[in-house]
Amino acid sequence: MTPAVRPWRRTRREAATIRDAVRAAPRRTVAMESVLVGLVLLCSLAPISLIPPAHPVTTALLGVWAALLVPARRLYPALTVLCCVPVVAGDNVWAMVVAPFVVWSAARRIAPARRAWKVVGASAAGSALAATAAQSLSGLPTMPYLAAGAGLSGLFILLPALSGMMLGRRRPLTGLLRERNAYLEQARFLTDEAARMEERARIAAEMHDLLGHRIGLISMHAGALQLAAERQAPPLAAQAELLRTTAGTAMEELRGILGVLRHQSYEETGERGTREDLAALVADSRNAGADAELHWNATGVADADARTRQAVHRVTREGLANALKHASGAPVRVTYDDEGDMVVVSVVNDAPPVPRSPGDGSRSGLVGLRERIGLLGGTLSAGPSPEGGFALSARIPARPAVPKPVYAPSPVYAPSSVYAASSGPVSGGAGSQPPLSTEVLTWPRLLGGGCAAMLVLLPTVGGTLLLLIMAVLH
């Protein structure tokens, strides 16, 4: 490969890299950079027609060069700082005003700090020498020219670069703070979850020791009562058997509640919500004296989720219990329908033979049902029917989605994923917003971590304004 071909191929590779970077950049960034380039061109070239300079071609080239440095600072920050030397040393005052802002923005992107200092030092020395050479073309360099060149390099290179590097160091520091905050949030979540699990286990143990023992005694005495009733009072044997089976059912339900407290799965409730299960609930209500019947209008619920089957069981049992309690002697109809993705179960009873005063129930069971079905994405309706009875109906998804917690960090620690959320309000955070990007400078940040960096720029801003005023007066 000839030496002339290598630079050409390198130039093509760099052009392809720039083209890919422009295509991958957000449209907002491309539009903003285009506007900045247009403003720099306008400010650098417009004064040429108003105040003709001594070297118009050189002045125009410096204005175009300053405009090209604006987008270049993102891809090539170190090279951009070095390329500011002709702008600072040139005779285009309006293009010279752009140099401090370009250096400030490019120096923030140079890493590590040692490389940044080398680039800034080389650029400052080059601008001082170039300015001195440009101002002393008519003779040998003198002390005023050397002082002017050093002042320009200090105002337009050193101070903006120092301010940019100070603000650039904030990015890794704030990133570290974000990681530590994510770690602390995850630790707090795990600690709270462990505390909840421990408290639930304690409550489950107390319920098992106290209620389990009492219900076991009731079941044992009910069995003894059944045996005694079969010998001494046969008409009461059925009621004694119902008492014993009800105690056994209460013990099974207590075990189910303990499984929920201990975060156990629904492995033991796989038979809940089936046709046989609902038929057994209706049969128990019929044995207790209710005129109950089941209308099964589906082929089966084998494909329904265990949580849906558990909810169907709860709705049916609650409806039958309320009908037996508040409308004793009234006919009760339990209807089950399968509508594809939805399961509909309803318990409707007619008006009771003996009217009862309204408001004698606490409705706590309905509140618990509404909360349970709402978590599954279903709806529950309960209220008086037009015929004078009461209707309880629930529509439940056959395969409900898995509920998402308010804050659930991933098992693998990835702090960046915690803050990669959308900019919308965080659920459970009372409308809180995710933290702003470290590139955004707000007033608290300017008065805090960025205050010193802004103070460094004050001499640059003052010198720039003085230079512009002198150029206008001239």
DASULNOR-V734080 format. One record per backbone hydrogen bond with DSSP energy under -1.0 kcal/mol. CO is the residue of the C=O (numbers start at 1). NH is the residue of the N-H. Records with the same first field share a line. If there is no record, write none. Layout:
CO->NH, NH
This chain:
2->6
5->9
6->10
7->11
8->12
9->13
10->14
11->15
12->16
13->17
14->18
15->19
16->20
17->21
18->22
19->23
20->24
21->25
26->30
27->31
28->32
29->33
30->34
31->35
32->36
33->37
34->38
35->39
36->40
37->41
38->42
39->43
40->44
41->45
42->46
46->49
47->51
55->59
56->60
57->61
58->62
59->63
60->64
61->65
62->66
63->67
64->68
65->69
68->72
69->73
71->74
72->76
76->80
77->81
78->82
79->83
82->85
84->88
85->89
91->93
92->96
93->97
98->102
99->103
100->104
101->105
102->106
103->107
106->109
112->116
113->117
114->118
115->119
116->120
117->121
118->122
119->123
120->124
121->125
122->126
123->127
124->128
125->129
126->130
127->131
128->132
129->133
130->134
131->135
142->146
143->147
144->148
145->149
146->150
147->151
148->152
149->153
150->154
151->155
152->156
153->157, 158
154->159
157->161
158->162
159->163
160->164
161->165
162->166
163->167
164->168
165->169
169->173
170->174
171->175
172->176
173->177
174->178
175->179
176->180
177->181
178->182
179->183
180->184
181->185
182->186
183->187
184->188
185->189
186->190
187->191
188->192
189->193
190->194
191->195
192->196
193->197
194->198
195->199
196->200
197->201
198->202
199->203
200->204
201->205
202->206
203->207
204->208
205->209
206->210
207->211, 212
210->214
211->215
212->216
213->217
214->218
215->219
216->220
217->221
218->222
219->223
220->224
221->225
222->226
223->227
224->228
225->229
226->230
227->231
228->232
229->233
233->236
234->237
236->240
237->241
238->242
239->243
240->244
241->245
242->246
243->247
244->248
245->249
246->250
247->251
248->252
249->253
250->254
251->255
252->256
253->257
254->258
255->259
256->260
257->261
258->262
259->264
260->263
269->272
274->278
275->279
276->280
277->281
278->282
279->283
280->284
281->285
282->286
283->287
284->288
285->290
286->289
290->292
291->332
293->334
295->336
301->304
305->309
306->310
307->311
308->312
309->313
310->314
311->315
312->316
313->317
314->318
315->319
316->320
317->321
318->322
319->323
320->324
321->325
322->326
323->327
327->330
331->350
332->293
333->348
334->295
335->346
336->297
337->344
339->341
341->398
342->339
343->396
344->337
345->394
346->335
347->392
348->333
349->390
363->367
364->368
365->369
366->370
367->371
368->372
369->373
370->374
371->375
373->378
374->377
379->395
381->393
383->391
385->388
389->385
390->349
391->383
392->347
393->381
394->345
395->379
396->343
398->305
414->417
426->429
432->426
437->440
442->446
443->447
444->448
445->450
448->451
450->454
451->455
452->456
457->461
458->462
459->463
460->464
461->465
462->466
463->467
464->468
465->469
466->470
467->471
468->472
469->473
470->474
